[in-house]
Amino acid sequence: MDIAQKIRELAESHLTDASHFVVDVVISKHRPHKVSVFLDGDNGITIDHCSDLSRALSEDLDKLDLIRENYMLEVGTPGLDQPLKLKRQFVKNIGRGLKVVRKDKTIWQGKLTAATAAGLNLDVEEKVGKKMEIKSVEIPYSEIEKAIVIVSFK
């Protein structure tokens, strides 16, 4: 088991709310190492959740001596510019705009209307003659290279 996976398991063991989940753990190769733990929640995450996990995880890492060199621990949420990675993140973002790059490099942009176990549905605008029509597109998760929430300030 690699260190990032062990840190993920430690972080998950401290999450007491079932609606919270670890999205990713990234350890930089540069020294001192930066250990970044990204959290999300079905109903969001607060700074208190992040700081509580940071304290608990810091104690675990020091006690277990997983990283022998100096490191910096950062616990936060993925930014709006970060791609969605987990199915739970897609469910959380139903109703929002989404840009999806498929593995074949085709790009779809539209409103996320559903997220199932197999994939997602997007309502996209398509020009038919002089009118714009809404078309529903199904995209399996296995075909998604990257999906990013489109931020709207309307």
C-alpha positions as CSV (number, residue, x, y, z in Angstrom):
1,M,0.0,0.0,0.0
2,D,1.4,3.4,-0.9
3,I,1.6,6.3,1.5
4,A,-1.2,8.3,-0.2
5,Q,-3.6,5.4,0.1
6,K,-2.7,5.0,3.8
7,I,-3.3,8.7,4.4
8,R,-6.7,8.4,2.6
9,E,-7.7,5.6,4.9
10,L,-6.6,7.5,8.0
11,A,-8.5,10.6,6.9
12,E,-11.6,8.5,6.1
13,S,-11.4,6.9,9.6
14,H,-11.8,10.4,11.1
15,L,-14.8,11.4,9.1
16,T,-17.8,11.0,11.4
17,D,-20.4,12.3,9.0
18,A,-21.4,9.8,6.3
19,S,-22.1,12.7,3.9
20,H,-18.4,13.7,4.0
21,F,-15.8,12.0,1.8
22,V,-12.2,12.2,0.7
23,V,-11.9,13.1,-2.9
24,D,-8.1,12.8,-3.3
25,V,-4.8,12.8,-1.5
26,V,-1.8,14.3,-3.3
27,I,1.8,14.2,-2.1
28,S,4.2,16.5,-3.8
29,K,7.6,15.2,-4.9
30,H,9.4,18.4,-3.9
31,R,11.0,18.8,-0.5
32,P,9.6,19.6,1.9
33,H,6.7,17.3,0.9
34,K,3.3,18.9,0.7
35,V,0.5,16.5,1.6
36,S,-2.8,17.7,0.3
37,V,-6.0,16.0,1.4
38,F,-9.1,17.2,-0.5
39,L,-12.6,16.7,1.1
40,D,-16.1,17.2,-0.1
41,G,-19.5,16.5,1.2
42,D,-23.0,15.8,-0.2
43,N,-24.1,19.1,1.5
44,G,-20.7,20.8,1.5
45,I,-17.8,21.1,3.9
46,T,-17.0,23.8,6.4
47,I,-13.6,25.2,7.4
48,D,-14.2,23.6,10.9
49,H,-14.5,20.1,9.2
50,C,-11.1,20.8,7.5
51,S,-9.3,22.0,10.6
52,D,-10.7,19.1,12.7
53,L,-9.4,16.6,10.2
54,S,-6.1,18.4,9.8
55,R,-5.4,18.2,13.6
56,A,-6.4,14.5,13.8
57,L,-4.5,13.6,10.7
58,S,-1.4,15.5,11.8
59,E,-1.4,13.5,15.1
60,D,-1.7,10.2,13.2
61,L,1.1,11.1,10.7
62,D,3.4,12.1,13.5
63,K,2.6,9.0,15.6
64,L,2.9,6.5,12.7
65,D,5.9,8.3,11.2
66,L,4.6,7.6,7.6
67,I,6.6,10.5,6.2
68,R,10.1,10.5,7.6
69,E,11.1,13.9,6.2
70,N,9.6,17.3,6.9
71,Y,6.2,17.8,5.3
72,M,3.4,20.3,5.2
73,L,-0.2,19.1,5.7
74,E,-3.0,20.9,3.9
75,V,-6.6,19.8,4.3
76,G,-9.2,21.6,2.1
77,T,-11.8,21.3,-0.6
78,P,-11.1,20.9,-4.3
79,G,-11.4,24.3,-6.0
80,L,-14.1,25.0,-8.5
81,D,-11.5,24.6,-11.3
82,Q,-10.8,21.0,-10.2
83,P,-12.3,18.2,-12.3
84,L,-14.9,16.0,-10.7
85,K,-13.5,12.6,-9.8
86,L,-16.1,10.7,-7.8
87,K,-19.7,9.7,-8.7
88,R,-20.8,11.4,-5.5
89,Q,-19.5,14.7,-6.8
90,F,-21.6,14.4,-10.0
91,V,-24.7,13.7,-7.9
92,K,-24.0,16.7,-5.7
93,N,-23.7,19.0,-8.8
94,I,-27.0,18.0,-10.5
95,G,-28.7,21.1,-11.8
96,R,-25.4,22.9,-12.5
97,G,-23.6,23.6,-15.8
98,L,-20.9,21.0,-16.7
99,K,-18.2,20.9,-19.3
100,V,-17.3,17.3,-20.2
101,V,-14.2,16.3,-22.2
102,R,-14.6,12.7,-23.4
103,K,-11.7,10.4,-24.0
104,D,-12.2,10.8,-27.8
105,K,-11.7,14.6,-27.2
106,T,-15.3,15.5,-28.0
107,I,-16.6,18.2,-25.7
108,W,-20.1,18.5,-24.3
109,Q,-21.3,21.4,-22.3
110,G,-24.7,21.7,-20.7
111,K,-26.8,21.2,-17.6
112,L,-26.2,18.1,-15.5
113,T,-29.6,16.5,-15.1
114,A,-28.8,13.1,-13.7
115,A,-25.9,11.0,-12.4
116,T,-26.5,7.3,-12.2
117,A,-24.2,4.4,-11.3
118,A,-23.2,4.1,-14.9
119,G,-22.9,7.6,-16.2
120,L,-24.4,11.1,-16.4
121,N,-27.0,12.9,-18.4
122,L,-26.5,16.4,-19.8
123,D,-29.0,18.7,-21.4
124,V,-27.2,20.5,-24.2
125,E,-28.4,23.2,-26.5
126,E,-28.3,22.3,-30.2
127,K,-29.0,24.5,-33.1
128,V,-31.7,23.0,-35.4
129,G,-32.3,25.4,-38.3
130,K,-32.7,28.8,-36.7
131,K,-33.9,27.6,-33.3
132,M,-32.0,26.2,-30.4
133,E,-33.3,23.0,-29.0
134,I,-32.4,21.1,-25.8
135,K,-31.1,17.6,-26.4
136,S,-30.3,15.0,-23.7
137,V,-26.9,13.3,-23.9
138,E,-25.9,10.2,-21.9
139,I,-22.2,9.9,-21.2
140,P,-20.8,6.8,-19.4
141,Y,-18.2,7.6,-16.7
142,S,-15.8,5.3,-18.5
143,E,-15.8,7.7,-21.5
144,I,-15.1,10.8,-19.4
145,E,-11.6,12.2,-19.4
146,K,-12.4,15.3,-17.5
147,A,-15.5,17.0,-16.2
148,I,-15.6,20.5,-14.7
149,V,-18.4,22.5,-13.1
150,I,-19.2,25.7,-15.0
151,V,-19.4,28.6,-12.6
152,S,-22.3,31.0,-13.4
153,F,-22.6,34.4,-11.9
154,K,-26.1,35.1,-13.2
